[in-house]
Amino acid sequence: MSTYQKATFAGGCFWCMVKPFDQWDGVKAVLSGYSGGHVENPTYQQIKTGKTGHYEVVQITFNPEIISYQQILDLYWPQIDPTDPDGQFHDRGPQYRTAIFYHNENQQKLAQLAKNQLATSGRFKEEIVTDILPARTFYPAEEYHQDYYKKNTEAYQIDREKSGRDPFIEQHWNS
C-alpha cells in the first residue's frame, strides 16, 4: 500500500497552476491555497492586499510509486517565469511570487539542484529568483477557487489569455 506525499508550489495565480498537475496519473488532488505568511487562516481578501506574507500556492497530493517528485518538479518549472521577483505575468505583488515549498530533505535537494541547473542552462539571461523554502502551514483557499478551470471554464480561459502566461511559456519553454 503506497503512501501519498505532498508537493507545494507557488507560481502566480493558483487558478493557472492547478490544471498542469491535475491531469497526471498518480496525482490524487491539487488544492489551491495559501502558505508562507504570518496570518493564520487567511482569506482571499486578506491575501489580495499582499500584506499577509502568504503566497498563492497549489498543494499536490501524489503517489510517488506512480509519479515521482522529480516528475512533478519538472512539470512546475515550465509553468512560470522564474526570473520575475515581483509576481507572475499580469498578477503583481508578493502573493504572486514563485516558490517551491519542500516537505522533506530529498525535495529540498531536488528543488535546489533543478534551480541550479536552470540557472546555468542559459535559458534565461536574468537571475532565477524562485525561492526554495521549507513547507509551512497550508491553508486551503475558499471553495470557489478550487478547480476553477473546471467550474468556470470560460472565465478561466479569458483570464489565462489576458495574463500573458501562455505566450511566455511558448517562447521560453517550448522553443
Stockholm file with secondary structure:
# STOCKHOLM 1.0

chainA/1-175         MSTYQKATFAGGCFWCMVKPFDQWDGVKAVLSGYSGGHVENPTYQQIKTGKTGHYEVVQITFNPEIISYQQILDLYWPQIDPTDPDGQFHDRGPQYRTAIFYHNENQQKLAQLAKNQLATSGRFKEEIVTDILPARTFYPAEEYHQDYYKKNTEAYQIDREKSGRDPFIEQHWNS
#=GR chainA/1-175 SS CCCCEEEEEEESSTHHHHHHHHTSTTEEEEEEEEESSSSSSCCHHHHTTTCSCCEEEEEEEECTTTSCHHHHHHHHGGGSCTTCTTEETTEESGGGCEEEEESSHHHHHHHHHHHHHHHHSSSCSSCCCCEEEECCCCEECCGGGTTHHHHTHHHHHHHHHHHTHHHHHHHHTCC
#=GC SS_cons         CCCCEEEEEEESSTHHHHHHHHTSTTEEEEEEEEESSSSSSCCHHHHTTTCSCCEEEEEEEECTTTSCHHHHHHHHGGGSCTTCTTEETTEESGGGCEEEEESSHHHHHHHHHHHHHHHHSSSCSSCCCCEEEECCCCEECCGGGTTHHHHTHHHHHHHHHHHTHHHHHHHHTCC
//
